[in-house]
Every structure is written in structure tokens, then in C-alpha cells.
Amino acid sequence: MGGSTSGTARKRRGPVITACVALVVCLVLTGGVLYVADRVSTALGEWEPPVGAPVEPSDGTIETPPHSELDGPPERAEVMGENEATADERSAPEEASTRPDGAWLEQVADDTGIPPRALEGYAGAQLVVNREIPACELSWPTLAGIGFIETRHGTFAGGEIGEDGTTTVDVIGIPLDGTGGTEAIPDTDGGEYDGDTEWDRAVGPMQFVPETWERWAEPSEEGEADPHSIDDASLAAARYLCADQRDLTTGEDWEAAVLEYNRSGEYVTDVLAYAHAYADAS
């Protein structure tokens, strides 16, 4: 009796132990998946890119001027290039710097509230486009205005821009399926950039739709362009804004460029307000 009972108990415990081991393995695997998934946007499927930013100041920015006082793009804001010498100090012509000066970055970031690594991306894009398309007259405050409204300078999904210029959490928008006022854009990238094989989603700190990203992004010396890099995304945005031989110091061309980025009058007004605020503060 006793031996039979003990054997039966062992047989009953066997499946229980197996189930527990399986549960532990599942939990470990699930934890690993969750760890990896943390690199992907925590707001995937929940976050809606803002159509227009509030006029009131919020964390990481400064108060904007009243909309009634905005009658055109802000004055062009210059960028001091890395190790930039004065004309008297130069012994020979040099290729223009495409990296902003560290002291300039520190001062302007402090004055404007823009995270320094985000500002470096915006200012660096201005330096590059100044050399490539000088007639465009792009100024970094326009990129900063777009970057703030789109993703709060890459921080909207709960991360930040790392030292390498890449967001620590991928910022991925809602499906562009025609609902909620969005344009319906069926998948164009096979989910390569946005993880969605049914609909496109805007990605990165400057919120590019995959198809638009493919058109305006260009490989750099470091390799393929990354929409989650503030440097690559700012440069692609700068080239996009400067298309069609626009002169961004004129109101008509500036408005047309930002409307091309997001076809919303409210969006244009808010970008203009933040661009003015950043330009004035710097």
C-alpha cells in the first residue's frame, strides 16, 4: 500500500514539475522579449503625433510670442562652426565646418532649453545645407520648431537623444490608416522602419513617413542613414524643406516648406511660433 501510494504521488508530481519548469522558461523568454522591445517605442499604437503644439510653455522649451505678432519667418540664426577662426586668423581658405562649436552649443542650449544633442543635430544640418544649397538660407530654429512639435526633441516616447545622436527609445507614430484625421498610407517599407507591415507610421525624432525618408535621407560616412538619429533626420528634413529652390527667408517659401512637412495651418503657425522663440532666445 505504502509503496504504491508513493509511486502514484511521484507520478502526479511529475507533470506539475514539468509545468512549473515550462512556466519559468516562458517567463524568462518573455522577460527577454520585453527587454528587447523596450528599445522600440513604448507608445507604439498609442501615441498620436501632435497636429499643433500648445502655445503655453512646457518642459524643455520657452514661451512663444503671441501668434498675432508673427508676420514672417524669424531672422536667420547663424551657427558657429567647430574651431571656426576669424577672417584675420585664417592663413588659407578652409572648407566650411559641418559641426557646431562646443561653446556655441552649450550657450545656445542654455538660452533656449533645447537639449544640447538635439541642438547639435539641427545646427549641424544648417551648416551642411549652407554649403550644399546656400540659396535656401535654412536656419536651425525652423528645424528646432519642427523637432519640438513633432517629438519634444526626441523625448516624447519617454527616452532621450543619446550621445551618439540616436533616440534611446524609438519614437513611432500611430498607423496611418485614414482614421483620426490621418492620411491613409498603406505599408511602403515592409515594416523595415516602423515595424508595421500593413500601414506606414511616422518614425524618429523628426517623424518621417518611410516613403519620404527613403527619398530624402542619404548615407553618410558612418553608413546608412537612420531615421532615429537626430543628425540624419535633421539633415533629411533640411533637404526636404529646401526642395523646389525655396528661399526660407521669404514668408511664402517658408510656409510652403512647412506645409509640405505637415499640411495643417495650425501646425505651420505653431512651428513659426517656436522658431521665432528659439531664434529670439539665441
C-alpha positions in Angstrom: 0.0 0.0 0.0 2.6 2.4 1.1 4.9 1.7 -1.9 2.0 2.1 -4.4 0.9 5.3 -2.8 4.4 6.8 -3.0 4.8 5.8 -6.6 1.4 7.4 -7.5 2.4 10.6 -5.8 5.6 10.8 -7.8 3.7 10.3 -11.0 1.4 13.1 -10.1 4.2 15.4 -9.1 6.0 14.8 -12.5 3.6 16.8 -14.7 3.4 19.5 -12.1 7.2 19.9 -12.0 7.3 19.9 -15.8 4.6 22.6 -16.0 6.5 24.7 -13.5 9.7 24.4 -15.4 7.9 25.4 -18.6 6.3 28.3 -16.9 9.7 29.5 -15.6 11.2 29.2 -19.1 8.3 31.2 -20.6 8.7 33.9 -18.0 12.5 34.1 -18.8 11.9 34.3 -22.5 9.1 36.8 -22.0 11.4 39.0 -20.0 14.0 38.9 -22.7 11.4 39.9 -25.3 10.2 42.7 -23.1 13.8 43.9 -22.6 14.5 43.9 -26.4 11.1 45.5 -27.0 12.0 48.4 -24.7 14.2 49.7 -27.5 11.1 50.0 -29.6 8.6 52.8 -28.8 6.7 52.4 -25.6 4.0 54.4 -27.2 3.6 52.2 -30.3 -0.1 52.2 -31.2 -1.0 54.7 -28.6 0.9 57.9 -29.4 -0.6 60.4 -31.9 1.9 62.9 -33.3 0.7 66.3 -32.3 -1.0 68.4 -35.0 -0.2 71.6 -33.3 1.7 72.4 -30.1 0.2 74.3 -27.2 1.1 78.0 -27.1 1.8 77.7 -23.3 5.5 76.8 -22.5 6.2 73.3 -21.3 9.2 71.4 -20.1 12.2 71.7 -22.4 11.1 74.8 -24.2 10.4 78.5 -23.8 7.4 80.8 -24.1 6.5 81.6 -27.7 5.5 85.1 -28.9 1.7 85.8 -29.5 0.6 84.4 -32.8 -0.8 87.8 -33.7 2.7 89.2 -33.8 4.1 86.6 -36.3 4.3 88.1 -39.7 7.0 86.0 -41.3 9.9 83.6 -40.7 12.4 84.5 -38.0 15.6 86.3 -38.7 18.2 83.8 -39.9 20.2 82.5 -36.9 23.9 81.8 -37.6 25.8 78.8 -36.3 29.4 79.0 -35.1 31.3 76.0 -36.7 33.7 73.8 -34.8 37.1 75.5 -34.4 35.9 78.4 -36.5 38.5 81.1 -36.9 38.0 84.7 -37.6 38.9 86.0 -41.1 42.1 87.6 -39.7 43.2 84.3 -38.2 42.8 82.2 -41.3 46.0 81.7 -43.2 44.3 80.0 -46.2 40.7 79.2 -47.3 39.2 76.2 -45.5 36.2 74.0 -46.2 33.3 75.2 -44.1 32.8 73.2 -40.8 29.8 70.9 -40.7 29.9 70.6 -36.9 28.8 73.3 -34.5 31.3 74.7 -32.0 31.0 73.2 -28.5 31.0 76.5 -26.7 28.3 77.8 -29.0 26.2 74.7 -28.4 26.5 75.0 -24.6 25.5 78.7 -24.7 22.6 78.3 -27.1 21.2 75.2 -25.4 21.2 77.0 -22.1 19.5 80.0 -23.6 16.8 78.1 -25.5 16.2 75.0 -23.3 16.9 72.7 -26.3 18.8 69.5 -25.3 22.4 70.0 -26.5 22.5 66.8 -28.5 19.3 67.8 -30.3 20.6 71.3 -31.0 23.8 69.8 -32.4 21.6 67.9 -35.0 19.6 71.0 -36.0 22.7 73.3 -36.2 24.8 70.7 -38.0 22.1 70.3 -40.6 22.1 74.1 -41.2 25.9 74.0 -41.7 25.7 71.2 -44.2 22.8 72.7 -46.2 24.5 76.1 -46.1 27.3 74.5 -48.1 25.1 72.3 -50.3 22.2 74.7 -51.0 23.3 78.2 -50.0 20.3 79.9 -51.7 17.9 78.1 -49.4 19.0 80.1 -46.3 17.8 77.4 -43.9 18.1 78.4 -40.3 18.3 75.9 -37.4 15.4 77.4 -35.4 13.0 76.1 -38.1 14.2 72.6 -37.6 14.1 73.1 -33.8 10.5 74.2 -34.0 9.6 71.1 -36.0 11.5 68.9 -33.7 9.8 70.2 -30.6 6.3 70.0 -32.0 6.8 66.5 -33.5 8.5 64.7 -30.6 9.6 67.2 -28.0 13.1 66.9 -29.4 13.1 63.1 -29.4 11.8 62.7 -25.8 8.0 62.2 -26.4 8.1 58.4 -26.1 9.9 58.5 -22.7 13.5 58.4 -23.9 16.1 61.0 -24.9 18.7 61.5 -27.6 21.9 59.6 -26.7 25.4 60.8 -27.1 25.6 59.1 -30.5 22.6 61.1 -31.6 20.2 58.2 -31.7 17.0 58.2 -29.6 17.2 55.8 -26.6 13.6 54.8 -27.3 12.3 54.7 -30.9 9.6 57.2 -31.5 7.0 55.5 -33.7 3.6 57.1 -34.5 0.2 55.6 -34.9 -0.8 53.6 -38.1 -1.6 56.0 -40.9 -4.8 54.2 -41.8 -7.1 57.1 -42.6 -8.7 57.2 -39.2 -8.5 60.1 -36.6 -7.8 62.6 -39.3 -4.7 60.8 -40.7 -4.0 60.2 -44.3 -4.3 56.5 -45.4 -0.8 55.3 -46.4 -0.6 51.5 -46.9 2.8 50.0 -46.0 5.7 51.0 -48.2 8.7 49.6 -46.4 7.6 46.1 -45.4 7.8 47.2 -41.7 11.6 47.9 -42.0 11.4 51.3 -40.3 8.2 51.3 -38.4 7.5 47.6 -37.6 4.1 47.7 -39.3 3.6 45.6 -42.5 0.0 46.9 -43.0 0.2 50.7 -42.7 3.0 53.2 -42.6 3.8 55.1 -39.4 5.9 58.2 -38.9 9.3 57.4 -37.3 12.1 59.1 -35.5 12.7 62.5 -33.8 11.6 64.3 -36.9 8.7 61.9 -37.7 9.4 60.8 -41.3 7.0 58.6 -43.1 9.1 55.7 -44.5 8.5 56.6 -48.2 9.5 60.2 -47.6 12.5 59.1 -45.6 13.7 56.9 -48.4 13.6 59.9 -50.8 15.4 62.5 -48.7 17.8 60.5 -46.5 21.3 59.9 -47.8 24.1 57.7 -46.5 26.9 59.4 -44.5 30.5 58.5 -43.8 29.2 56.4 -40.9 27.0 54.3 -43.1 23.3 54.1 -43.9 21.1 57.0 -42.7 19.0 56.2 -39.6 15.6 57.9 -39.1 16.1 57.6 -35.3 19.3 59.6 -35.5 18.8 63.3 -34.9 21.8 64.1 -37.2 20.5 62.1 -40.1 16.8 63.1 -39.5 17.6 66.8 -39.2 19.7 66.7 -42.4 16.9 64.9 -44.3 14.4 67.4 -43.0 16.6 70.3 -44.1 16.9 69.0 -47.6 13.2 68.3 -47.7 12.4 71.9 -46.7 14.8 73.3 -49.2 13.3 71.4 -52.1 11.9 73.3 -55.2 14.6 76.0 -54.9 12.9 77.6 -51.9 14.3 80.6 -50.1 13.3 80.1 -46.5 13.9 83.8 -45.6 10.7 84.6 -47.5 7.3 84.1 -45.9 5.8 82.4 -48.9 8.5 79.8 -49.4 8.9 79.2 -45.6 5.2 78.5 -45.3 5.1 76.3 -48.3 8.0 74.2 -47.0 6.4 73.6 -43.6 3.1 72.8 -45.2 4.8 70.2 -47.2 6.1 68.7 -44.0 2.6 68.7 -42.4 -0.5 70.0 -44.2 -2.0 71.8 -41.3 -2.4 75.6 -40.9 -2.3 75.2 -37.1 0.9 73.2 -37.4 2.6 75.9 -39.5 1.6 78.6 -37.0 3.0 76.7 -34.1 6.3 75.8 -35.8 6.6 79.5 -36.7 6.0 80.5 -33.1 8.6 78.1 -31.7 11.1 79.0 -34.4 10.7 82.7 -33.5 11.1 81.9 -29.8 14.3 79.9 -30.4 15.8 82.5 -32.7 15.0 85.3 -30.3 16.4 83.4 -27.3 19.7 82.6 -29.1 
